[in-house]
């Protein structure tokens, strides 16, 4: 999903977890001391595990969404897309402009073509790596990140850009159209 529906879909589990934590907080403050029961502690540990599995990917996805959305081309040294490096200032500005129109994206299926790595190297020496793929159900590109290392990781969604495939094609760096 793209846009507001995707945001609501992604925030719903966070709201549900928040309500459970609020109920637990009220239970701890009550005089009945229901928290002394072992089952309550087990449920709390389960909720903490769910939170640890679910929330970090959403938080980092939101952070990367905001970073890509506000990308300043003056701070970028180069952009590498699948072994093709872009260093021309006007080309970097064009890619950055396409990312300024980023929309929130929530994947519930694999409706995109083969993902290729996109690396942004900043003048400060910092690098940001994400994956980009042509979205086959609607014109645009899906941008996803990777949290962790190659052996133990989770993939998170960063956004959707309707303009990015056209900009990259004009720069002779088209996104693959096959899976």
C-alpha positions as CSV (number, residue, x, y, z in Angstrom):
1,X,0.0,0.0,0.0
2,X,1.1,3.5,-0.7
3,X,0.4,6.8,1.2
4,X,-2.1,7.3,4.1
5,X,-3.5,3.8,4.0
6,X,0.0,2.4,4.4
7,X,0.7,4.7,7.4
8,X,-2.5,3.6,9.1
9,X,-1.7,-0.1,8.4
10,X,1.8,0.2,9.9
11,X,0.7,2.3,12.9
12,X,-2.2,0.0,13.9
13,X,-0.1,-2.7,15.6
14,X,1.9,0.1,17.4
15,X,-1.4,1.5,18.8
16,X,-2.6,-2.0,19.9
17,X,0.8,-2.5,21.7
18,X,0.4,0.9,23.3
19,X,-3.1,0.1,24.6
20,X,-1.8,-3.2,26.1
21,X,1.1,-1.3,27.8
22,X,-1.4,1.3,29.1
23,X,-3.6,-1.5,30.5
24,X,-0.5,-3.0,32.2
25,X,0.5,0.4,33.6
26,X,-3.0,0.8,35.1
27,X,-2.8,-2.7,36.5
28,X,0.5,-1.9,38.2
29,X,-1.0,1.2,39.8
30,X,-4.2,-0.6,40.9
31,X,-4.6,-1.8,44.5
32,X,-5.6,-5.3,43.5
33,X,-2.0,-6.1,42.6
34,X,-2.9,-8.3,39.7
35,X,0.7,-8.0,38.5
36,X,1.8,-10.4,41.2
37,X,0.4,-13.3,39.2
38,X,2.9,-15.2,37.0
39,X,0.7,-15.2,33.9
40,X,0.7,-11.4,33.8
41,X,4.5,-11.4,33.8
42,X,4.5,-14.0,31.0
43,X,2.2,-11.8,28.9
44,X,4.3,-8.8,29.6
45,X,7.4,-10.6,28.4
46,X,5.5,-11.7,25.3
47,X,4.5,-8.1,24.5
48,X,8.1,-6.9,25.0
49,X,9.3,-9.5,22.5
50,X,6.6,-8.5,20.0
51,X,7.6,-4.9,20.5
52,X,11.3,-5.7,20.0
53,X,10.5,-7.6,16.8
54,X,8.1,-5.1,15.3
55,X,8.9,-1.6,16.4
56,X,12.6,-1.2,15.4
57,X,12.0,-1.8,11.7
58,X,9.1,0.7,11.7
59,X,11.2,3.3,13.6
60,X,14.2,2.9,11.3
61,X,12.0,2.8,8.2
62,X,10.5,6.1,9.3
63,X,13.9,7.6,10.0
64,X,15.2,6.6,6.6
65,X,11.9,7.8,4.9
66,X,12.5,11.2,6.5
67,X,16.2,11.2,5.5
68,X,15.5,10.3,1.9
69,X,12.5,12.8,1.8
70,X,14.8,15.6,2.9
71,X,17.9,14.6,1.1
72,X,20.1,17.7,0.3
73,X,22.0,17.2,-2.9
74,X,24.7,19.5,-1.7
75,X,25.6,16.9,1.0
76,X,25.8,14.0,-1.4
77,X,29.2,13.1,-3.0
78,X,27.9,10.2,-5.1
79,X,25.0,7.8,-5.7
80,X,25.7,4.2,-6.8
81,X,23.0,2.2,-8.3
82,X,23.9,-1.5,-9.0
83,X,27.6,-0.8,-9.7
84,X,26.9,2.4,-11.7
85,X,28.1,5.5,-9.9
86,X,26.5,8.9,-10.4
87,X,28.8,11.9,-9.5
88,X,27.4,14.6,-11.8
89,X,25.9,17.4,-9.6
90,X,22.8,17.8,-11.8
91,X,22.1,14.1,-11.8
92,X,22.5,13.9,-8.0
93,X,20.0,16.8,-7.8
94,X,17.6,15.0,-10.1
95,X,17.7,11.8,-8.0
96,X,17.3,13.9,-4.8
97,X,14.4,15.8,-6.2
98,X,12.6,12.5,-7.1
99,X,13.1,11.3,-3.5
100,X,11.6,14.6,-2.1
101,X,8.3,13.3,-3.4
102,X,8.6,10.0,-1.5
103,X,5.4,8.5,-0.1
104,X,5.1,6.0,2.7
105,X,5.0,2.4,1.5
106,X,3.9,-0.8,3.3
107,X,4.6,-4.1,1.6
108,X,2.2,-6.9,2.0
109,X,3.3,-8.8,-1.1
110,X,6.2,-8.9,-3.5
111,X,4.8,-7.0,-6.4
112,X,8.0,-5.5,-7.6
113,X,10.9,-6.5,-9.9
114,X,14.4,-7.5,-8.9
115,X,15.8,-5.3,-6.2
116,X,19.1,-3.5,-6.8
117,X,21.3,-1.8,-4.3
118,X,21.3,2.0,-4.1
119,X,24.1,3.6,-2.0
120,X,24.3,7.2,-1.1
121,X,27.8,8.4,-0.2
122,X,27.7,11.7,1.7
123,X,30.5,14.3,1.7
124,X,31.0,13.7,5.4
125,X,32.1,10.1,4.6
126,X,28.8,8.5,5.9
127,X,27.0,6.1,3.6
128,X,23.4,5.0,3.4
129,X,22.5,1.7,1.6
130,X,19.0,0.8,0.5
131,X,17.4,-1.4,-2.1
132,X,15.3,-0.1,-5.0
133,X,13.0,-2.0,-7.3
134,X,10.5,-1.2,-10.0
135,X,7.0,-1.5,-8.7
136,X,5.0,-3.6,-11.1
137,X,1.5,-2.8,-9.9
138,X,1.9,0.9,-10.3
139,X,4.5,3.1,-12.0
140,X,7.2,3.9,-9.5
141,X,9.9,2.5,-7.4
142,X,9.9,0.7,-4.0
143,X,12.7,1.6,-1.6
144,X,13.6,-0.8,1.2
145,X,16.3,-1.0,3.8
146,X,18.1,-3.8,5.6
147,X,18.6,-3.8,9.4
148,X,21.2,-6.1,10.7
149,X,24.0,-8.1,9.0
150,X,23.8,-10.6,6.1
151,X,23.2,-13.5,8.5
152,X,20.6,-12.1,10.8
153,X,18.5,-9.2,9.4
154,X,15.1,-7.8,8.8
155,X,14.0,-5.8,5.8
156,X,12.0,-2.6,6.3
157,X,10.1,-0.4,4.0
158,X,11.4,3.2,3.4
159,X,9.0,4.5,0.7
160,X,7.7,4.7,-2.8
161,X,8.7,7.2,-5.5
162,X,6.6,7.6,-8.6
163,X,9.3,9.7,-10.3
164,X,12.5,7.8,-9.5
165,X,12.3,5.2,-12.3
166,X,12.0,7.9,-14.9
167,X,14.8,9.9,-13.5
168,X,17.1,6.9,-13.3
169,X,16.2,5.9,-16.9
170,X,17.1,9.4,-18.1
171,X,20.5,8.9,-16.4
172,X,21.1,5.6,-18.3
173,X,20.6,3.7,-15.0
174,X,17.2,2.1,-15.5
175,X,15.8,-0.2,-12.9
176,X,15.4,-3.9,-13.9
177,X,11.9,-4.7,-15.1
178,X,12.1,-8.5,-14.5
179,X,11.8,-10.4,-11.2
